[in-house]
Amino acid sequence: MQAVARQSLRERVESVTLDAYGVDEESTAFLTVFGDAVALPCPAKILDIDVEVLAFDIAGDERGGLVARCQHVEGCPGVVSLADIRFGRDTVAAWLRAAFRTWLGLRACPARRLAAWS
């Protein structure tokens, strides 16, 4: 990933977590941004399997606990770590997921910031 994209992701993380104090509030801030910015249901992939994301939530530990409640096209529901889902590359969801993975200290994965989105 280019240095500009990495810097932009760090800026996105800072803007999401600006008023948050501690990991719990930072997780909640990411959950709020996903809920506000991503229209649901939305298409995604888990291990190259098409799913539909129905909701975002917090489950499990405070740092990695953001999850997506999904449904497979055949109707099988499930809960998956938000870090493990892939969204379409040129979507707000992909950009936010890249910022979330950056916050987790993981490789951000390809995502481009949309010019019209701040």
CYANA upper distance limits for C-alpha pairs under 8 A (distance plus 0.5 A):
  1 MET  CA      5 ALA  CA      7.00
  1 MET  CA      6 ARG  CA      7.30
  1 MET  CA    109 CYS  CA      8.39
  1 MET  CA    110 PRO  CA      7.49
  2 GLN  CA      6 ARG  CA      6.87
  3 ALA  CA      7 GLN  CA      6.63
  4 VAL  CA      8 SER  CA      6.56
  5 ALA  CA      9 LEU  CA      6.63
  5 ALA  CA    112 ARG  CA      7.91
  5 ALA  CA    113 ARG  CA      8.40
  6 ARG  CA     10 ARG  CA      6.76
  7 GLN  CA     11 GLU  CA      6.70
  8 SER  CA     12 ARG  CA      6.70
  9 LEU  CA     13 VAL  CA      6.70
  9 LEU  CA     98 ALA  CA      7.64
  9 LEU  CA     99 ALA  CA      5.72
  9 LEU  CA    102 THR  CA      7.59
 10 ARG  CA     14 GLU  CA      6.70
 10 ARG  CA     99 ALA  CA      7.54
 10 ARG  CA    102 THR  CA      7.71
 10 ARG  CA    103 TRP  CA      8.46
 11 GLU  CA     15 SER  CA      6.63
 12 ARG  CA     16 VAL  CA      6.68
 12 ARG  CA     99 ALA  CA      6.80
 13 VAL  CA     17 THR  CA      6.61
 13 VAL  CA     99 ALA  CA      6.17
 13 VAL  CA    100 PHE  CA      7.66
 13 VAL  CA    102 THR  CA      8.06
 13 VAL  CA    103 TRP  CA      6.88
 14 GLU  CA     18 LEU  CA      6.00
 16 VAL  CA     26 GLU  CA      8.17
 16 VAL  CA     29 ALA  CA      6.62
 16 VAL  CA     30 PHE  CA      6.89
 16 VAL  CA     33 VAL  CA      7.73
 17 THR  CA     25 GLU  CA      8.40
 17 THR  CA     26 GLU  CA      5.78
 17 THR  CA     29 ALA  CA      6.65
 17 THR  CA     30 PHE  CA      8.01
 20 ALA  CA     25 GLU  CA      5.51
 20 ALA  CA     26 GLU  CA      5.77
 20 ALA  CA     29 ALA  CA      7.49
 21 TYR  CA     25 GLU  CA      6.25
 21 TYR  CA     26 GLU  CA      7.40
 22 GLY  CA     26 GLU  CA      6.81
 23 VAL  CA     27 SER  CA      6.57
 23 VAL  CA     62 GLU  CA      7.02
 23 VAL  CA     63 ARG  CA      6.83
 24 ASP  CA     28 THR  CA      6.78
 24 ASP  CA     62 GLU  CA      6.20
 24 ASP  CA     63 ARG  CA      7.91
 25 GLU  CA     29 ALA  CA      6.51
 26 GLU  CA     30 PHE  CA      6.84
 27 SER  CA     31 LEU  CA      6.73
 27 SER  CA     58 ILE  CA      8.32
 27 SER  CA     62 GLU  CA      7.35
 27 SER  CA     63 ARG  CA      7.18
 27 SER  CA     65 GLY  CA      8.25
 27 SER  CA     66 LEU  CA      7.53
 28 THR  CA     32 THR  CA      6.57
 28 THR  CA     58 ILE  CA      8.30
 29 ALA  CA     33 VAL  CA      6.75
 30 PHE  CA     34 PHE  CA      6.67
 30 PHE  CA    100 PHE  CA      7.71
 31 LEU  CA     35 GLY  CA      6.60
 31 LEU  CA     56 PHE  CA      7.25
 31 LEU  CA     57 ASP  CA      7.20
 31 LEU  CA     58 ILE  CA      7.93
 31 LEU  CA     66 LEU  CA      7.49
 32 THR  CA     36 ASP  CA      6.57
 33 VAL  CA     37 ALA  CA      6.35
 34 PHE  CA     38 VAL  CA      6.06
 34 PHE  CA     56 PHE  CA      7.76
 34 PHE  CA     93 ALA  CA      7.71
 34 PHE  CA     96 LEU  CA      7.63
 35 GLY  CA     39 ALA  CA      8.27
 35 GLY  CA     55 ALA  CA      8.47
 35 GLY  CA     56 PHE  CA      7.28
 37 ALA  CA     92 VAL  CA      7.57
 37 ALA  CA     93 ALA  CA      8.16
 38 VAL  CA     42 CYS  CA      8.28
 38 VAL  CA     92 VAL  CA      7.18
 38 VAL  CA     93 ALA  CA      6.40
 40 LEU  CA     53 VAL  CA      7.22
 40 LEU  CA     54 LEU  CA      6.36
 40 LEU  CA     55 ALA  CA      7.40
 41 PRO  CA     52 GLU  CA      6.60
 41 PRO  CA     53 VAL  CA      5.80
 41 PRO  CA     54 LEU  CA      5.24
 41 PRO  CA     55 ALA  CA      7.83
 42 CYS  CA     52 GLU  CA      5.96
 42 CYS  CA     53 VAL  CA      5.72
 42 CYS  CA     54 LEU  CA      7.55
 43 PRO  CA     50 ASP  CA      7.64
 43 PRO  CA     51 VAL  CA      6.48
 43 PRO  CA     52 GLU  CA      5.08
 43 PRO  CA     53 VAL  CA      6.68
 43 PRO  CA     87 PHE  CA      7.37
 43 PRO  CA     88 GLY  CA      8.25
 44 ALA  CA     50 ASP  CA      6.51
 44 ALA  CA     51 VAL  CA      5.87
 44 ALA  CA     52 GLU  CA      6.38
 44 ALA  CA     53 VAL  CA      7.12
 44 ALA  CA     85 ILE  CA      7.14
 44 ALA  CA     86 ARG  CA      6.04
 44 ALA  CA     87 PHE  CA      5.14
 44 ALA  CA     88 GLY  CA      7.32
 45 LYS  CA     49 ILE  CA      5.69
 45 LYS  CA     50 ASP  CA      5.19
 45 LYS  CA     51 VAL  CA      6.12
 45 LYS  CA     85 ILE  CA      6.39
 45 LYS  CA     86 ARG  CA      5.61
 45 LYS  CA     87 PHE  CA      6.99
 46 ILE  CA     50 ASP  CA      7.19
 46 ILE  CA     51 VAL  CA      7.51
 46 ILE  CA     84 ASP  CA      7.36
 46 ILE  CA     85 ILE  CA      5.75
 46 ILE  CA     86 ARG  CA      6.98
 47 LEU  CA     85 ILE  CA      8.49
 49 ILE  CA     72 HIS  CA      8.44
 50 ASP  CA     72 HIS  CA      7.10
 50 ASP  CA     73 VAL  CA      7.39
 51 VAL  CA     70 CYS  CA      6.74
 51 VAL  CA     71 GLN  CA      6.02
 51 VAL  CA     72 HIS  CA      5.02
 51 VAL  CA     73 VAL  CA      6.51
 52 GLU  CA     70 CYS  CA      5.94
 52 GLU  CA     71 GLN  CA      5.79
 52 GLU  CA     72 HIS  CA      6.93
 52 GLU  CA     73 VAL  CA      7.80
 53 VAL  CA     68 ALA  CA      6.76
 53 VAL  CA     69 ARG  CA      6.38
 53 VAL  CA     70 CYS  CA      4.88
 53 VAL  CA     71 GLN  CA      7.07
 54 LEU  CA     68 ALA  CA      7.85
 54 LEU  CA     69 ARG  CA      6.08
 54 LEU  CA     70 CYS  CA      5.97
 54 LEU  CA     71 GLN  CA      7.65
 55 ALA  CA     68 ALA  CA      6.32
 55 ALA  CA     69 ARG  CA      5.60
 55 ALA  CA     70 CYS  CA      7.72
 56 PHE  CA     66 LEU  CA      7.68
 56 PHE  CA     67 VAL  CA      6.29
 56 PHE  CA     68 ALA  CA      5.10
 56 PHE  CA     69 ARG  CA      6.60
 57 ASP  CA     66 LEU  CA      6.30
 57 ASP  CA     67 VAL  CA      5.84
 57 ASP  CA     68 ALA  CA      6.84
 57 ASP  CA     69 ARG  CA      7.93
 58 ILE  CA     62 GLU  CA      8.48
 58 ILE  CA     65 GLY  CA      5.68
 58 ILE  CA     66 LEU  CA      5.01
 58 ILE  CA     67 VAL  CA      6.35
 59 ALA  CA     65 GLY  CA      5.31
 59 ALA  CA     66 LEU  CA      6.75
 59 ALA  CA     67 VAL  CA      7.05
 60 GLY  CA     64 GLY  CA      7.96
 60 GLY  CA     65 GLY  CA      5.35
 61 ASP  CA     65 GLY  CA      5.46
 63 ARG  CA    104 LEU  CA      7.68
 64 GLY  CA     81 SER  CA      7.95
 64 GLY  CA     83 ALA  CA      8.46
 64 GLY  CA    104 LEU  CA      7.64
 65 GLY  CA     81 SER  CA      7.50
 66 LEU  CA     81 SER  CA      6.61
 66 LEU  CA     82 LEU  CA      6.15
 66 LEU  CA     83 ALA  CA      8.42
 67 VAL  CA     79 VAL  CA      6.88
 67 VAL  CA     80 VAL  CA      5.90
 67 VAL  CA     81 SER  CA      4.82
 67 VAL  CA     82 LEU  CA      5.11
 67 VAL  CA     83 ALA  CA      8.41
 68 ALA  CA     79 VAL  CA      6.22
 68 ALA  CA     80 VAL  CA      5.93
 68 ALA  CA     81 SER  CA      6.75
 68 ALA  CA     82 LEU  CA      5.99
 68 ALA  CA     85 ILE  CA      8.45
 69 ARG  CA     77 PRO  CA      7.85
 69 ARG  CA     78 GLY  CA      6.38
 69 ARG  CA     79 VAL  CA      5.08
 69 ARG  CA     80 VAL  CA      7.11
 70 CYS  CA     77 PRO  CA      6.18
 70 CYS  CA     78 GLY  CA      5.81
 70 CYS  CA     79 VAL  CA      6.53
 70 CYS  CA     80 VAL  CA      7.89
 71 GLN  CA     75 GLY  CA      6.22
 71 GLN  CA     76 CYS  CA      5.95
 71 GLN  CA     77 PRO  CA      4.76
 71 GLN  CA     78 GLY  CA      6.67
 72 HIS  CA     76 CYS  CA      5.60
 72 HIS  CA     77 PRO  CA      6.85
 80 VAL  CA     84 ASP  CA      7.40
 80 VAL  CA     85 ILE  CA      7.77
 81 SER  CA     85 ILE  CA      7.49
 82 LEU  CA     97 ARG  CA      7.73
 83 ALA  CA     97 ARG  CA      7.28
 83 ALA  CA    100 PHE  CA      7.79
 83 ALA  CA    101 ARG  CA      6.49
 86 ARG  CA     94 ALA  CA      7.41
 87 PHE  CA     91 THR  CA      7.60
 87 PHE  CA     93 ALA  CA      6.66
 87 PHE  CA     94 ALA  CA      5.51
 88 GLY  CA     93 ALA  CA      8.24
 88 GLY  CA     94 ALA  CA      6.73
 89 ARG  CA     94 ALA  CA      6.25
 89 ARG  CA     95 TRP  CA      8.36
 89 ARG  CA    110 PRO  CA      7.48
 89 ARG  CA    111 ALA  CA      5.87
 89 ARG  CA    112 ARG  CA      7.41
 90 ASP  CA     94 ALA  CA      7.34
 90 ASP  CA     95 TRP  CA      8.20
 90 ASP  CA    111 ALA  CA      7.18
 90 ASP  CA    112 ARG  CA      6.59
 90 ASP  CA    113 ARG  CA      8.01
 90 ASP  CA    114 LEU  CA      7.36
 91 THR  CA     95 TRP  CA      6.99
 91 THR  CA    114 LEU  CA      7.80
 92 VAL  CA     96 LEU  CA      6.64
 92 VAL  CA    113 ARG  CA      8.11
 92 VAL  CA    114 LEU  CA      7.64
 92 VAL  CA    117 TRP  CA      8.18
 93 ALA  CA     97 ARG  CA      6.49
 94 ALA  CA     98 ALA  CA      6.63
 94 ALA  CA    111 ALA  CA      6.32
 94 ALA  CA    112 ARG  CA      8.38
 95 TRP  CA     99 ALA  CA      6.90
 95 TRP  CA    111 ALA  CA      5.94
 95 TRP  CA    112 ARG  CA      6.74
 95 TRP  CA    113 ARG  CA      6.37
 95 TRP  CA    114 LEU  CA      8.48
 96 LEU  CA    100 PHE  CA      6.58
 97 ARG  CA    101 ARG  CA      6.57
 97 ARG  CA    108 ALA  CA      8.24
 98 ALA  CA    102 THR  CA      6.64
 98 ALA  CA    108 ALA  CA      5.01
 98 ALA  CA    109 CYS  CA      6.71
 98 ALA  CA    110 PRO  CA      8.04
 98 ALA  CA    111 ALA  CA      6.97
 99 ALA  CA    103 TRP  CA      6.70
 99 ALA  CA    108 ALA  CA      7.31
100 PHE  CA    104 LEU  CA      6.78
100 PHE  CA    108 ALA  CA      8.44
101 ARG  CA    105 GLY  CA      6.75
101 ARG  CA    106 LEU  CA      5.55
101 ARG  CA    107 ARG  CA      6.94
101 ARG  CA    108 ALA  CA      5.76
102 THR  CA    106 LEU  CA      6.02
102 THR  CA    107 ARG  CA      6.95
102 THR  CA    108 ALA  CA      5.93
113 ARG  CA    117 TRP  CA      7.86
